[in-house]
Amino acid sequence: MISDPDTANARRLHPIRASGTVALILLFIFIGAFTAFAFALAEGEGWTMISALAAGAVVMFFLWMRENHMAITASNAARPNRTELRTLRMLPVQVVLVLLYVVAVQASAAYAPGLSGFIKGALQSLPIGLLAGWLVAFVYTIVESDEMVRRMQTMATAIGAGATLTAATVWGLIAMHAGLPDFASVFLFPAFAVFYTLAELVLTRRFA
């Protein structure tokens, strides 16, 4: 007899909804709307625009909570084997998100100053949304993996962070003496992602 009310009330959903894809999309939209609201508030946009963005962020947040709960409790929700190695499957997703982040940063710097209103806020918030997407993929790999993969994640994160700090420091020293431009802080994340990905590939191939 089923005692868990969530399980007892679970119903089948469309496979895309049951997999949590719709919930993930709503999460990204919420992050983008909230970031656009923060930019609009900081730049003194009209209260109509600020209120619309704030309301949109709130609506997206509650829609995400509802969709995420439905995906988790659905009778046909994807429940993968946690002992399966998932790192290699998620690495391409993370690589694509990092590349899109770099493109979004360049586009935001080049075009956002000439825009206004919602479009400007959306373009400014796009890099943050992609960064959040990478973080979601990163956390997913940890949560849906076994202890061995989590250990590899920890090692790859430590290697990636150490390599990034070392490279940034060395470049800073060279730039200080050679008169070269400093390393922009907005690119610290993609630099870490590159080193992290390389370390993850090596470790995964070694232990898998």
N, CA, C and O of each residue as an XYZ file, in Angstrom:
832
protein
N       0.848     -1.195      0.000
C       0.000      0.000      0.000
C       0.880      1.239      0.000
O       1.830      1.322      0.777
N       0.571      2.214     -0.873
C       1.375      3.414     -1.001
C       0.950      4.441      0.036
O      -0.216      4.829      0.103
N       1.914      4.879      0.846
C       1.614      5.849      1.900
C       2.084      7.251      1.550
O       1.552      8.228      2.077
N       3.073      7.368      0.667
C       3.600      8.674      0.300
C       2.558      9.406     -0.540
O       2.201      8.925     -1.616
N       2.052     10.571     -0.077
C       1.002     11.264     -0.837
C       1.474     11.701     -2.217
O       0.693     11.683     -3.168
N       2.745     12.096     -2.345
C       3.252     12.493     -3.653
C       3.237     11.321     -4.627
O       2.848     11.463     -5.786
N       3.668     10.161     -4.138
C       3.680      8.972     -4.984
C       2.255      8.519     -5.300
O       1.952      8.108     -6.420
N       1.398      8.603     -4.300
C       0.013      8.173     -4.489
C      -0.713      9.040     -5.509
O      -1.559      8.550     -6.258
N      -0.380     10.333     -5.537
C      -1.043     11.265     -6.445
C      -0.278     11.480     -7.751
O      -0.679     12.303     -8.575
N       0.808     10.755     -7.941
C       1.628     10.935     -9.138
C       0.841     10.519    -10.374
O       0.063      9.566    -10.350
N       1.065     11.261    -11.451
C       0.429     10.910    -12.721
C       1.469     10.992    -13.832
O       2.506     11.641    -13.693
N       1.169     10.328    -14.917
C       2.101     10.314    -16.039
C       2.089     11.678    -16.734
O       1.042     12.307    -16.891
N       3.279     12.114    -17.144
C       3.430     13.373    -17.863
C       4.025     13.100    -19.236
O       4.484     11.995    -19.523
N       4.009     14.120    -20.073
C       4.727     14.021    -21.344
C       6.193     13.759    -21.029
O       6.721     14.334    -20.077
N       6.875     12.898    -21.809
C       8.274     12.548    -21.500
C       9.188     13.755    -21.307
O      10.089     13.719    -20.470
N       8.964     14.830    -22.078
C       9.809     16.024    -21.924
C       9.577     16.665    -20.566
O      10.523     17.106    -19.913
N       8.318     16.718    -20.140
C       8.012     17.296    -18.820
C       8.505     16.372    -17.709
O       9.041     16.831    -16.700
N       8.318     15.067    -17.904
C       8.735     14.109    -16.872
C      10.239     14.108    -16.681
O      10.722     13.801    -15.591
N      10.984     14.444    -17.720
C      12.453     14.462    -17.609
C      12.965     15.710    -16.893
O      14.145     15.788    -16.550
N      12.090     16.681    -16.666
C      12.504     17.913    -15.999
C      13.009     18.988    -16.948
O      13.482     20.035    -16.505
N      12.911     18.736    -18.265
C      13.414     19.711    -19.239
C      12.646     21.020    -19.169
O      13.249     22.093    -19.198
N      11.330     20.944    -19.079
C      10.510     22.160    -18.995
C      10.833     22.930    -17.725
O      10.905     24.159    -17.740
N      11.028     22.209    -16.622
C      11.386     22.864    -15.369
C      12.724     23.585    -15.496
O      12.886     24.689    -14.977
N      13.683     22.967    -16.182
C      14.991     23.587    -16.362
C      14.882     24.849    -17.214
O      15.528     25.854    -16.916
N      14.066     24.808    -18.276
C      13.866     25.987    -19.116
C      13.236     27.121    -18.302
O      13.652     28.274    -18.414
N      12.242     26.792    -17.490
C      11.607     27.807    -16.646
C      12.598     28.394    -15.643
O      12.531     29.581    -15.323
N      13.514     27.566    -15.149
C      14.533     28.062    -14.221
C      15.429     29.078    -14.902
O      15.739     30.119    -14.323
N      15.854     28.787    -16.138
C      16.693     29.726    -16.880
C      15.945     31.034    -17.150
O      16.518     32.117    -17.039
N      14.654     30.924    -17.508
C      13.864     32.133    -17.767
C      13.744     32.969    -16.498
O      13.835     34.196    -16.547
N      13.541     32.305    -15.363
C      13.465     33.034    -14.090
C      14.765     33.763    -13.798
O      14.745     34.932    -13.413
N      15.902     33.084    -13.978
C      17.199     33.719    -13.731
C      17.382     34.926    -14.633
O      17.836     35.979    -14.185
N      17.027     34.775    -15.914
C      17.157     35.888    -16.845
C      16.252     37.054    -16.484
O      16.677     38.208    -16.530
N      14.993     36.758    -16.121
C      14.050     37.820    -15.758
C      14.491     38.539    -14.490
O      14.390     39.763    -14.398
N      14.979     37.779    -13.514
C      15.423     38.407    -12.267
C      16.649     39.283    -12.503
O      16.749     40.378    -11.949
N      17.583     38.802    -13.325
C      18.777     39.576    -13.611
C      18.429     40.842    -14.392
O      18.972     41.914    -14.126
N      17.514     40.707    -15.362
C      17.062     41.882    -16.111
C      16.391     42.891    -15.177
O      16.570     44.100    -15.331
N      15.620     42.393    -14.212
C      15.002     43.271    -13.214
C      16.062     44.003    -12.394
O      15.929     45.198    -12.131
N      17.120     43.285    -11.987
C      18.183     43.902    -11.197
C      18.897     44.991    -11.992
O      19.194     46.060    -11.458
N      19.174     44.717    -13.282
C      19.822     45.723    -14.127
C      18.908     46.935    -14.319
O      19.362     48.077    -14.243
N      17.620     46.685    -14.568
C      16.683     47.785    -14.777
C      16.570     48.650    -13.528
O      16.486     49.875    -13.623
N      16.569     48.016    -12.360
C      16.488     48.753    -11.101
C      17.747     49.578    -10.872
O      17.672     50.730    -10.443
N      18.908     48.986    -11.160
C      20.170     49.679    -10.940
C      20.356     50.856    -11.900
O      20.979     51.857    -11.546
N      19.813     50.734    -13.115
C      20.010     51.773    -14.120
C      18.884     52.791    -14.138
O      18.874     53.682    -14.986
N      17.932     52.675    -13.216
C      16.877     53.672    -13.101
C      15.867     53.661    -14.232
O      15.382     54.717    -14.641
N      15.542     52.481    -14.741
C      14.520     52.379    -15.782
C      13.162     52.775    -15.199
O      13.017     52.933    -13.987
N      12.181     52.931    -16.073
C      10.843     53.299    -15.626
C      10.232     52.241    -14.732
O      10.528     51.053    -14.862
N       9.365     52.687    -13.812
C       8.771     51.757    -12.857
C       7.858     50.747    -13.540
O       7.639     49.655    -13.016
N       7.324     51.105    -14.707
C       6.507     50.143    -15.445
C       7.351     48.946    -15.877
O       6.947     47.793    -15.726
N       8.535     49.249    -16.417
C       9.447     48.184    -16.837
C       9.930     47.374    -15.638
O       9.964     46.145    -15.692
N      10.303     48.056    -14.559
C      10.788     47.367    -13.363
C       9.712     46.455    -12.784
O       9.988     45.317    -12.405
N       8.482     46.966    -12.721
C       7.376     46.173    -12.164
C       7.079     44.960    -13.042
O       6.816     43.868    -12.536
N       7.122     45.159    -14.364
C       6.842     44.047    -15.275
C       7.889     42.952    -15.142
O       7.555     41.767    -15.124
N       9.162     43.347    -15.046
C      10.234     42.359    -14.897
C      10.137     41.641    -13.555
O      10.336     40.429    -13.478
N       9.830     42.394    -12.495
C       9.691     41.785    -11.170
C       8.531     40.786    -11.159
O       8.659     39.682    -10.631
N       7.402     41.184    -11.744
C       6.245     40.287    -11.794
C       6.565     39.050    -12.636
O       6.191     37.933    -12.278
N       7.258     39.259    -13.755
C       7.625     38.126    -14.599
C       8.547     37.153    -13.876
O       8.398     35.937    -14.002
N       9.511     37.697    -13.109
C      10.426     36.841    -12.360
C       9.677     36.028    -11.308
O       9.947     34.840    -11.128
N       8.737     36.665    -10.614
C       7.956     35.962     -9.591
C       7.113     34.857    -10.214
O       7.059     33.743     -9.694
N       6.456     35.168    -11.330
C       5.620     34.167    -12.006
C       6.467     32.989    -12.477
O       6.083     31.833    -12.301
N       7.626     33.285    -13.080
C       8.510     32.210    -13.562
C       9.013     31.351    -12.412
O       9.174     30.140    -12.563
N       9.263     31.973    -11.260
C       9.751     31.221    -10.103
C       8.702     30.209     -9.638
O       9.025     29.048     -9.388
N       7.456     30.647     -9.524
C       6.414     29.739     -9.051
C       6.065     28.691    -10.112
O       5.734     27.554     -9.777
N       6.138     29.073    -11.387
C       5.931     28.079    -12.438
C       7.025     27.022    -12.415
O       6.764     25.836    -12.613
N       8.262     27.470    -12.170
C       9.369     26.517    -12.074
C       9.164     25.580    -10.888
O       9.344     24.370    -11.024
N       8.791     26.120     -9.726
C       8.561     25.275     -8.548
C       7.482     24.230     -8.839
O       7.644     23.057     -8.501
N       6.390     24.653     -9.463
C       5.293     23.739     -9.764
C       5.739     22.666    -10.756
O       5.477     21.480    -10.554
N       6.417     23.088    -11.834
C       6.835     22.133    -12.857
C       7.890     21.172    -12.317
O       7.874     19.984    -12.640
N       8.799     21.680    -11.501
C       9.834     20.832    -10.919
C       9.219     19.789     -9.991
O       9.626     18.628    -10.002
N       8.242     20.200     -9.193
C       7.574     19.257     -8.292
C       6.840     18.189     -9.090
O       6.870     17.013     -8.725
N       6.180     18.586    -10.178
C       5.454     17.619    -10.996
C       6.410     16.633    -11.652
O       6.119     15.440    -11.742
N       7.574     17.146    -12.118
C       8.543     16.259    -12.766
C       9.115     15.249    -11.783
O       9.334     14.088    -12.131
N       9.357     15.693    -10.554
C       9.939     14.809     -9.543
C       8.959     13.722     -9.126
O       9.348     12.573     -8.915
N       7.678     14.091     -9.007
C       6.679     13.156     -8.487
C       5.928     12.405     -9.577
O       5.096     11.553     -9.264
N       6.195     12.692    -10.844
C       5.482     12.009    -11.926
C       5.778     10.513    -11.899
O       6.889     10.095    -11.573
N       4.781      9.720    -12.243
C       4.958      8.269    -12.213
C       5.961      7.791    -13.252
O       6.555      6.725    -13.089
N       6.158      8.560    -14.316
C       7.128      8.181    -15.352
C       8.338      9.110    -15.355
O       8.998      9.262    -16.383
N       8.638      9.742    -14.198
C       9.814     10.608    -14.107
C      11.083      9.788    -14.273
O      11.179      8.653    -13.807
N      12.056     10.395    -14.953
C      13.325      9.697    -15.178
C      14.067      9.532    -13.862
O      14.345     10.512    -13.171
N      14.386      8.295    -13.519
C      15.137      8.011    -12.304
C      16.340      7.149    -12.673
O      16.307      5.930    -12.506
N      17.407      7.781    -13.176
C      18.560      7.016    -13.654
C      19.326      6.341    -12.530
O      19.240      6.737    -11.368
N      20.062      5.335    -12.896
C      20.920      4.619    -11.955
C      22.052      5.534    -11.503
O      22.834      6.008    -12.327
N      22.143      5.783    -10.206
C      23.135      6.722     -9.701
C      24.565      6.192     -9.811
O      25.515      6.962     -9.675
N      24.730      4.910    -10.051
C      26.095      4.384    -10.166
C      26.630      4.502    -11.590
O      27.780      4.152    -11.851
N      25.809      4.989    -12.503
C      26.246      5.112    -13.890
C      27.125      6.346    -14.058
O      26.814      7.404    -13.510
N      28.222      6.224    -14.811
C      29.083      7.373    -15.081
C      28.359      8.335    -16.018
O      27.998      7.960    -17.134
N      28.147      9.556    -15.577
C      27.427     10.541    -16.371
C      28.304     11.713    -16.772
O      27.866     12.605    -17.498
N      29.534     11.712    -16.302
C      30.401     12.856    -16.531
C      30.626     13.119    -18.007
O      30.491     14.257    -18.458
N      30.967     12.085    -18.771
C      31.246     12.269    -20.186
C      30.019     12.746    -20.948
O      30.153     13.456    -21.945
N      28.837     12.373    -20.504
C      27.612     12.795    -21.174
C      27.315     14.261    -20.929
O      26.726     14.925    -21.781
N      27.715     14.775    -19.773
C      27.415     16.172    -19.444
C      28.502     17.129    -19.897
O      28.245     18.327    -20.019
N      29.701     16.640    -20.147
C      30.792     17.526    -20.553
C      30.492     18.287    -21.840
O      30.758     19.488    -21.889
N      29.953     17.657    -22.885
C      29.629     18.432    -24.087
C      28.641     19.568    -23.818
O      28.756     20.650    -24.393
N      27.673     19.311    -22.940
C      26.704     20.354    -22.587
C      27.414     21.524    -21.925
O      27.140     22.681    -22.243
N      28.317     21.230    -21.012
C      29.043     22.283    -20.317
C      29.948     23.058    -21.270
O      30.080     24.276    -21.151
N      30.570     22.355    -22.211
C      31.441     23.025    -23.182
C      30.634     23.995    -24.043
O      31.065     25.124    -24.277
N      29.468     23.559    -24.515
C      28.613     24.423    -25.337
C      28.168     25.655    -24.548
O      28.161     26.766    -25.079
N      27.800     25.460    -23.292
C      27.364     26.587    -22.467
C      28.488     27.587    -22.250
O      28.244     28.794    -22.232
N      29.708     27.110    -22.087
C      30.848     28.014    -21.903
C      31.102     28.817    -23.180
O      31.337     30.024    -23.120
N      31.055     28.151    -24.327
C      31.253     28.855    -25.593
C      30.170     29.904    -25.811
O      30.460     31.018    -26.249
N      28.928     29.553    -25.507
C      27.833     30.513    -25.631
C      28.006     31.671    -24.651
O      27.652     32.809    -24.962
N      28.551     31.381    -23.466
C      28.807     32.437    -22.485
C      29.788     33.468    -23.039
O      29.568     34.671    -22.908
N      30.871     32.996    -23.658
C      31.869     33.908    -24.226
C      31.241     34.768    -25.319
O      31.472     35.976    -25.371
N      30.444     34.145    -26.193
C      29.768     34.888    -27.261
C      28.797     35.908    -26.667
O      28.715     37.042    -27.140
N      28.054     35.498    -25.617
C      27.085     36.392    -24.999
C      27.765     37.587    -24.328
O      27.248     38.703    -24.378
N      28.916     37.359    -23.705
C      29.651     38.467    -23.079
C      30.089     39.473    -24.138
O      29.946     40.682    -23.953
N      30.616     38.973    -25.238
C      31.050     39.858    -26.322
C      29.865     40.620    -26.914
O      29.963     41.821    -27.165
N      28.758     39.933    -27.134
C      27.573     40.586    -27.693
C      27.009     41.627    -26.733
O      26.584     42.704    -27.151
N      27.008     41.293    -25.432
C      26.506     42.226    -24.426
C      27.359     43.484    -24.371
O      26.832     44.593    -24.280
N      28.676     43.314    -24.426
C      29.570     44.471    -24.380
C      29.445     45.331    -25.627
O      29.583     46.552    -25.556
N      29.183     44.701    -26.771
C      29.158     45.434    -28.035
C      27.817     46.109    -28.308
O      27.784     47.210    -28.858
N      26.714     45.468    -27.934
C      25.406     45.958    -28.353
C      24.531     46.507    -27.219
O      23.671     47.353    -27.469
N      24.732     46.044    -25.982
C      23.865     46.490    -24.884
C      23.884     47.999    -24.658
O      22.824     48.566    -24.392
N      25.043     48.692    -24.750
C      25.029     50.146    -24.512
C      24.119     50.923    -25.452
O      23.641     51.998    -25.090
N      23.868     50.406    -26.650
C      23.024     51.114    -27.597
C      21.560     50.734    -27.519
O      20.749     51.227    -28.304
N      21.209     49.863    -26.585
C      19.832     49.420    -26.440
C      19.197     50.001    -25.189
O      19.855     50.703    -24.422
N      17.934     49.714    -24.984
C      17.241     50.177    -23.776
C      16.100     49.232    -23.462
O      15.705     48.411    -24.290
N      15.582     49.358    -22.265
C      14.414     48.583    -21.865
C      14.673     47.104    -21.705
O      15.757     46.685    -21.299
N      13.648     46.308    -22.036
C      13.694     44.869    -21.797
C      14.787     44.191    -22.612
O      15.477     43.301    -22.115
N      14.946     44.616    -23.873
C      15.946     43.977    -24.740
C      17.346     44.161    -24.162
O      18.159     43.237    -24.175
N      17.617     45.361    -23.657
C      18.919     45.620    -23.057
C      19.132     44.740    -21.828
O      20.187     44.125    -21.671
N      18.121     44.684    -20.956
C      18.234     43.852    -19.758
C      18.403     42.381    -20.087
O      19.171     41.676    -19.431
N      17.674     41.909    -21.120
C      17.785     40.501    -21.510
C      19.177     40.184    -22.035
O      19.741     39.136    -21.718
N      19.739     41.096    -22.845
C      21.078     40.867    -23.386
C      22.133     40.917    -22.289
O      23.095     40.150    -22.311
N      21.950     41.821    -21.331
C      22.892     41.901    -20.215
C      22.826     40.675    -19.318
O      23.837     40.249    -18.759
N      21.633     40.111    -19.185
C      21.459     38.976    -18.273
C      21.757     37.635    -18.925
O      21.876     36.626    -18.231
N      21.881     37.607    -20.246
C      22.107     36.339    -20.946
C      23.364     35.602    -20.467
O      23.298     34.393    -20.249
N      24.527     36.296    -20.291
C      25.699     35.567    -19.789
C      25.475     34.932    -18.420
O      25.982     33.845    -18.142
N      24.706     35.621    -17.561
C      24.444     35.070    -16.229
C      23.570     33.828    -16.334
O      23.779     32.861    -15.602
N      22.591     33.846    -17.241
C      21.755     32.669    -17.444
C      22.544     31.473    -17.936
O      22.311     30.348    -17.496
N      23.488     31.712    -18.860
C      24.332     30.628    -19.355
C      25.271     30.116    -18.272
O      25.542     28.918    -18.186
N      25.762     31.032    -17.450
C      26.601     30.634    -16.321
C      25.807     29.763    -15.353
O      26.311     28.763    -14.844
N      24.555     30.159    -15.106
C      23.697     29.349    -14.236
C      23.427     27.979    -14.852
O      23.337     26.979    -14.140
N      23.297     27.938    -16.185
C      23.094     26.654    -16.855
C      24.277     25.730    -16.674
O      24.104     24.533    -16.446
N      25.477     26.273    -16.772
C      26.681     25.457    -16.548
C      26.690     24.923    -15.119
O      27.035     23.765    -14.881
N      26.312     25.771    -14.179
C      26.302     25.356    -12.777
C      25.270     24.263    -12.539
O      25.516     23.330    -11.774
N      24.111     24.374    -13.192
C      23.086     23.337    -13.062
C      23.611     22.000    -13.588
O      23.421     20.963    -12.952
N      24.276     22.027    -14.756
C      24.851     20.800    -15.311
C      25.925     20.235    -14.391
O      26.043     19.019    -14.239
N      26.704     21.114    -13.783
C      27.761     20.705    -12.850
C      27.159     20.008    -11.629
O      27.614     18.938    -11.224
N      26.127     20.630    -11.049
C      25.483     20.043     -9.869
C      24.785     18.736    -10.227
O      24.795     17.786     -9.443
N      24.178     18.690    -11.417
C      23.488     17.474    -11.848
C      24.444     16.286    -11.886
O      24.102     15.179    -11.469
N      25.650     16.537    -12.396
C      26.636     15.457    -12.481
C      26.989     14.932    -11.099
O      27.170     13.729    -10.910
N      27.085     15.842    -10.132
C      27.426     15.430     -8.764
C      26.281     14.651     -8.129
O      26.493     13.590     -7.541
N      25.069     15.182     -8.249
C      23.914     14.577     -7.577
C      23.585     13.207     -8.158
O      23.246     12.285     -7.417
N      23.682     13.068     -9.483
C      23.264     11.836    -10.135
C      24.405     10.835    -10.335
O      24.307      9.952    -11.187
N      25.472     10.962     -9.569
C      26.620     10.073     -9.737
C      26.979      9.417     -8.412
O      26.479      9.799     -7.354
N      27.855      8.422     -8.495
C      28.257      7.708     -7.287
C      29.481      8.377     -6.671
O      29.927      9.428     -7.132
N      30.016      7.756     -5.625
C      31.111      8.358     -4.880
C      32.378      8.502     -5.721
O      33.133      9.457     -5.539
N      32.615      7.569     -6.635
C      33.812      7.655     -7.454
C      33.772      8.892     -8.356
O      34.766      9.604     -8.499
N      32.600      9.133     -8.964
C      32.466     10.299     -9.835
C      32.555     11.583     -9.019
O      33.139     12.569     -9.470
N      31.986     11.576     -7.836
C      32.072     12.764     -6.983
C      33.517     13.054     -6.598
O      33.933     14.209     -6.507
N      34.272     11.985     -6.374
C      35.694     12.180     -6.065
C      36.421     12.789     -7.260
O      37.247     13.688     -7.105
N      36.099     12.281     -8.465
C      36.708     12.846     -9.671
C      36.302     14.301     -9.859
O      37.110     15.127    -10.283
N      35.045     14.612     -9.543
C      34.576     15.994     -9.640
C      35.375     16.910     -8.718
O      35.769     18.012     -9.101
N      35.607     16.427     -7.489
C      36.372     17.219     -6.529
C      37.796     17.444     -7.014
O      38.327     18.551     -6.925
N      38.409     16.379     -7.529
C      39.779     16.487     -8.022
C      39.846     17.419     -9.234
O      40.740     18.261     -9.326
N      38.899     17.265    -10.162
C      38.896     18.113    -11.361
C      38.649     19.570    -10.999
O      39.245     20.465    -11.598
N      37.770     19.818    -10.020
C      37.496     21.187     -9.585
C      38.742     21.808     -8.964
O      39.072     22.962     -9.239
N      39.434     21.036     -8.123
C      40.659     21.549     -7.488
C      41.734     21.839     -8.538
O      42.399     22.873     -8.485
N      41.896     20.919     -9.490
C      42.893     21.128    -10.548
C      42.528     22.332    -11.405
O      43.380     23.160    -11.727
N      41.244     22.421    -11.771
C      40.795     23.538    -12.596
C      40.967     24.884    -11.911
O      41.416     25.850    -12.526
N      40.603     24.942    -10.623
C      40.743     26.193     -9.882
C      42.216     26.570     -9.718
O      42.586     27.732     -9.884
N      43.055     25.579     -9.392
C      44.478     25.859     -9.225
C      45.122     26.319    -10.524
O      45.916     27.260    -10.524
N      44.789     25.664    -11.631
C      45.354     26.053    -12.918
C      44.887     27.439    -13.337
O      45.661     28.219    -13.892
N      43.619     27.746    -13.070
C      43.086     29.062    -13.432
C      43.756     30.174    -12.630
O      44.151     31.196    -13.190
N      43.884     29.972    -11.316
C      44.527     30.985    -10.474
C      45.995     31.172    -10.861
O      46.511     32.289    -10.883
N      46.649     30.056    -11.162
C      48.052     30.150    -11.563
C      48.201     30.903    -12.881
O      49.048     31.788    -13.003
N      47.376     30.549    -13.869
C      47.449     31.206    -15.176
C      47.127     32.697    -15.063
O      47.796     33.531    -15.673
N      46.093     33.028    -14.275
C      45.720     34.436    -14.132
C      46.816     35.227    -13.420
O      47.087     36.374    -13.774
N      47.442     34.615    -12.422
C      48.508     35.291    -11.689
C      49.735     35.492    -12.569
O      50.333     36.568    -12.579
N      50.108     34.442    -13.309
C      51.268     34.555    -14.210
C      51.016     35.616    -15.271
O      51.899     36.419    -15.573
N      49.802     35.620    -15.842
C      49.487     36.639    -16.844
C      49.531     38.042    -16.225
O      50.000     38.989    -16.855
N      49.038     38.164    -14.985
C      49.085     39.463    -14.318
C      50.510     39.957    -14.116
O      50.786     41.145    -14.286
N      51.413     39.058    -13.756
C      52.814     39.442    -13.575
C      53.453     39.854    -14.903
O      54.204     40.826    -14.977
N      53.131     39.083    -15.953
C      53.681     39.427    -17.268
C      53.128     40.769    -17.744
O      53.862     41.614    -18.255
N      51.804     40.946    -17.564
C      51.174     42.194    -17.999
C      51.728     43.394    -17.234
O      51.868     44.479    -17.798
N      52.045     43.203    -15.952
C      52.560     44.293    -15.133
C      53.910     44.786    -15.650
O      54.180     45.987    -15.636
N      54.744     43.877    -16.100
C      56.083     44.250    -16.546
C      56.171     44.534    -18.047
O      57.060     45.259    -18.494
N      55.254     43.963    -18.815
C      55.329     44.127    -20.272
C      54.324     45.142    -20.806
O      54.284     45.411    -22.007
N      53.513     45.705    -19.912
C      52.536     46.693    -20.358
C      51.389     46.101    -21.147
O      50.769     46.807    -21.942
N      51.086     44.828    -20.955
C      49.984     44.165    -21.643
C      48.677     44.376    -20.883
O      48.708     44.675    -19.690
N      47.537     44.228    -21.542
C      46.245     44.400    -20.855
C      46.028     43.315    -19.801
O      46.466     42.177    -19.974
N      45.353     43.672    -18.713
C      45.048     42.698    -17.670
C      44.018     41.683    -18.172
O      43.275     41.933    -19.121
N      44.005     40.542    -17.506
C      43.041     39.491    -17.845
C      41.677     39.892    -17.289
O      41.525     40.074    -16.080
N      40.685     40.030    -18.169
C      39.349     40.458    -17.735
C      38.719     39.422    -16.811
O      38.724     38.228    -17.110
N      38.179     39.885    -15.693
C      37.616     38.961    -14.703
C      36.410     38.204    -15.233
O      36.114     37.111    -14.750
N      35.700     38.763    -16.224
C      34.525     38.067    -16.755
C      34.911     36.786    -17.487
O      34.054     35.947    -17.763
N      36.191     36.632    -17.800
C      36.644     35.430    -18.500
C      37.306     34.427    -17.556
O      37.844     33.415    -18.006
N      37.270     34.699    -16.253
C      37.801     33.735    -15.299
C      36.979     32.442    -15.321
O      37.526     31.343    -15.233
N      35.671     32.594    -15.440
C      34.815     31.400    -15.473
C      35.116     30.505    -16.672
O      35.342     29.311    -16.477
N      35.129     31.027    -17.916
C      35.465     30.120    -19.022
C      36.870     29.539    -18.924
O      37.103     28.409    -19.352
N      37.815     30.306    -18.360
C      39.166     29.763    -18.176
C      39.127     28.579    -17.214
O      39.737     27.542    -17.473
N      38.401     28.739    -16.097
C      38.252     27.625    -15.156
C      37.552     26.445    -15.811
O      37.940     25.295    -15.610
N      36.506     26.738    -16.607
C      35.748     25.662    -17.248
C      36.628     24.860    -18.201
O      36.488     23.641    -18.297
N      37.529     25.535    -18.904
C      38.427     24.837    -19.828
C      39.361     23.903    -19.058
O      39.495     22.730    -19.405
N      40.010     24.430    -18.003
C      40.919     23.598    -17.214
C      40.163     22.466    -16.514
O      40.650     21.337    -16.446
N      38.984     22.772    -16.000
C      38.159     21.766    -15.325
C      37.770     20.647    -16.292
O      37.834     19.468    -15.944
N      37.367     21.024    -17.509
C      36.955     20.039    -18.498
C      38.113     19.134    -18.895
O      37.948     17.920    -19.009
N      39.281     19.724    -19.105
C      40.455     18.919    -19.454
C      40.799     17.941    -18.329
O      41.084     16.769    -18.576
N      40.769     18.442    -17.085
C      41.056     17.567    -15.949
C      40.009     16.467    -15.824
O      40.344     15.321    -15.522
N      38.730     16.814    -16.058
C      37.653     15.833    -15.958
C      37.796     14.752    -17.023
O      37.563     13.573    -16.757
N      38.176     15.157    -18.219
C      38.354     14.180    -19.303
C      39.486     13.205    -18.964
O      39.346     11.994    -19.137
N      40.592     13.739    -18.485
C      41.727     12.885    -18.140
C      41.361     11.926    -17.018
O      41.634     10.729    -17.102
N      40.743     12.452    -15.970
C      40.384     11.620    -14.821
C      39.336     10.577    -15.177
O      39.414      9.433    -14.730
N      38.343     10.977    -15.991
C      37.295     10.042    -16.363
C      37.850      8.904    -17.209
O      37.509      7.739    -17.001
N      38.710      9.251    -18.164
C      39.318      8.215    -19.009
C      40.215      7.299    -18.172
O      40.349      6.109    -18.457
N      40.808      7.862    -17.162
C      41.718      7.062    -16.326
C      40.974      6.089    -15.441
O      41.366      4.928    -15.322
N      39.891      6.555    -14.811
C      39.187      5.716    -13.838
C      38.044      4.910    -14.448
O      37.598      3.918    -13.871
N      37.568      5.344    -15.625
C      36.449      4.626    -16.241
C      36.943      3.362    -16.942
O      36.144      2.625    -17.521
